[in-house]
Amino acid sequence: MEAILPKDIQAGLDAARVDSLRKSSRLRVHADGVEHKVLRYWDTGFSLDAQTAPQLRGRVDLFDGAAHLFQCLIVAVEQEGCEMLFDFKRATRVAKSAALDFERAADAPAGLITVDAPH
């Protein structure tokens, strides 16, 4: 059985749900120098508050607090209630170090100590 609520009560419930999602999420999207709080995140996309989210498209950076997680290409899909849904065209995990251009041997030393090193 589906409960039918008056529009103003349903709008209040939707606003409370979005507010709860906004407070609990640490994820942020940086686009064009502006930061937007992510409401929900899943493997193929994320959602932002439809009231404050612009029609983002293209390259954005996804952060968890101060940790840079992904560089993404996104496209806006649809508005669902108070949320704007975005899908990833590409999401590339950000590496913590530069890629090596050579093969590192498994038994390679961590460093080199020379004989004439100062004490």
N, C-alpha and C positions, 0 to 999 in steps of 0.2 A: 504494500500500500504506500503510495507516494503522498507526502504531506505537501499541501499547497499553502504557502505563506504570503501575506501581503507584500507588495513590492518594496515598501520602505523597511520592513523587517528583514527581508532577504538582502537588501542593499547593506543594511547595518551588519548582518552576519558576514557578508562577503568582505566588507571593510575591516571587520575584526580579524578575519582569517588572514587577510593580506598583511595587516599590521603585525600579527603574530609571526608570520613568515619573515617579515622584514627584520624583526628584532632578533630572531633566532639564527639568521644566516650570517656567516663571516665572509662569504664569497662576494666579490666585487668585479665589475666589468669596467675597464678603462677604454674609452673611445673618444678620440679627438680632444684629449686633455680633460675630459669630464668623467667622473666616477659615478657608476650606477650600482645600487645594491641588488644582488641576485636573490630572488625569492625562492626559486626551486632550481635544482640542477639534476640532469640525468645524462646518460651516456651520449645521447645524440643532440643535446641542446640544453637550454635554460629558459627561465622566465624572469621578466622584470615587471614592475608595477606599471600598468598601462597609463596611469595618470601622469607619471613623470618620465616615462621612457620615450625617447624619440624613435622614429623609424630607423633603427640602426641597420646598417648593411655594410659588409666589407670587413676590414681587419680590426679586431679588438684584442685586448689582453685580459685574461682571466686571472684574478688574484684570490688567494685564501689568506686574509689578513695582509701580511707583508710579503708572503711567499708568492712569487710569480709562477703560476702553474702552466698555463697554455697561451700560445698565440693562436688565434682562431680567425677563420673566415666564416661569417655568419650571414644569415638571411632571415628576415622577419617572416613568420609563417601565418599566424593568425592571432586575434585577440580572443581570449577565453575568459569571460567574466571581467575581473579587475586585473588580469595578467596579460602581458604581451609575450607570446611564445616565439622563441628563436631557435633555429636549427643550425648545427655546424655543417659547413661545407668541408671544412678541414679544421682539425684541432691538433696542433703540434705541441707536445710536451717540451717545456723549456729545460735545457740541460744546465746542470750546475757547473760544468766545466767545458772547456773548448774540446771539440772533437780532435782525436789524434790522427795524424796523417801517416802514421807508421804503426807496425804491429809491436805491441809491448810483450816481451817474453815473460812467461809465467815465473821464471826464476831470476828475473832482473833485480839488481840491488835497488834499494830505496834511495841511496845516495852514494857519493864517492868521497872517501877520506884520503887525502894525499899525505905523504910522509912529511913534507915540510910545512904542514899546516900549523899556524900559531896556536899556542896552548892557551 
